[in-house]
Amino acid sequence: DQQVKQNSPSLSVQEGRISILNCDYTNSMFDYFLWYKKYPAEGPTFLISISSIKDKNEDGRFTVFLNKSAKHLSLHIVPSQPGDSAVYFCAASGVSSNTGKLIFGQGTTLQVKP
Amino acid sequence: ETGVTQSPTHLIKTRGQQVTLRCSSQSGHNTVSWYQQALGQGPQFIFQYYREEENGRGNFPPRFSGLQFPNYSSELNVNALELDDSALYLCASSLGGARADTQYFGPGTRLTVL
């Protein structure tokens, strides 16, 4: 049962344009969502998070949008840079889980072309 | 501030053997979570340790066990290794305990079981 889904395995954008990565979830008890970036041979690096009490959070070039009614979140990167090329994972957590454990999607590979 | 570190970086074992992986949490963090990441998948939660006690477990058999020490570093032990245990093992530290919180990951240990 895949509770967090990233339906696009890959995305390719031109440098300077917007990258939009999408994530869907099924568990309405999730109340904290995160995006991580992962380069080969490295661990995931935290990018940005959002609590379910918000619908938007910005940090520099990165903005996360949360649509609770649709159980959907997205990460916008503007402008995209070649160094953003990596695998992006969305993750979700719920207070009710008692652990704060993260449930991850399968990842989306972003390629930013110069 | 020291980030999350893991050792060893790579490990090769044969079926039936036992392995111990180590993790040092980020300075000030009291919670360590372990994840298994198979090729092409997102990380999957194994278990979490909070103040030296197991604080939740994912869908992994009892041959996966762990420890947390008074300095909050942690070990993951896997007995009776199987071929499917080949994966990247990630450790993440946080301040959260049972509270949903941002988890910061180490670089991982790549385990190969032959």
Contacts between the chains, C-beta under 8 A, distances in Angstrom:
chain1	res1	chain2	res2	distance
A	4	B	42	7.6
A	6	B	42	8.0
A	31	B	100	6.8
A	32	B	100	4.0
A	32	B	101	8.0
A	34	B	102	6.5
A	34	B	103	7.9
A	36	B	105	7.4
A	41	B	107	7.6
A	42	B	107	5.6
A	42	B	108	7.6
A	43	B	4	7.3
A	43	B	6	7.8
A	43	B	90	5.6
A	43	B	92	8.0
A	43	B	105	3.7
A	43	B	106	5.1
A	43	B	107	4.7
A	43	B	108	5.0
A	44	B	43	7.1
A	44	B	90	7.2
A	44	B	105	4.7
A	45	B	105	7.4
A	46	B	102	5.6
A	46	B	103	7.6
A	46	B	104	6.0
A	46	B	105	7.8
A	49	B	102	5.8
A	89	B	42	5.4
A	89	B	43	7.5
A	91	B	42	7.7
A	93	B	100	4.2
A	94	B	100	6.8
A	95	B	98	8.0
A	95	B	99	7.1
A	95	B	100	5.6
A	97	B	56	7.0
A	97	B	100	7.9
A	98	B	55	7.4
A	98	B	56	5.8
A	98	B	98	5.2
A	99	B	33	7.6
A	99	B	45	7.7
A	99	B	48	4.8
A	99	B	55	5.6
A	99	B	56	3.0
A	99	B	98	6.3
A	100	B	31	7.5
A	100	B	33	7.8
A	100	B	48	7.3
A	100	B	94	6.9
A	100	B	96	4.4
A	100	B	97	7.1
A	100	B	98	6.2
A	100	B	99	5.8
A	100	B	100	4.5
A	100	B	101	5.6
A	100	B	103	7.6
A	101	B	33	6.5
A	101	B	45	4.3
A	101	B	48	6.2
A	101	B	56	5.9
A	101	B	58	6.9
A	102	B	33	7.5
A	102	B	35	7.7
A	102	B	43	7.5
A	102	B	45	6.6
A	102	B	92	7.8
A	102	B	103	6.1
A	103	B	45	7.2
A	104	B	35	7.9
A	104	B	42	3.2
A	104	B	43	5.0
A	104	B	44	7.4
A	105	B	42	5.4
A	106	B	40	7.4
A	106	B	41	5.9
A	106	B	42	5.2
A	107	B	40	7.9
A	107	B	41	7.7
A	107	B	42	5.6
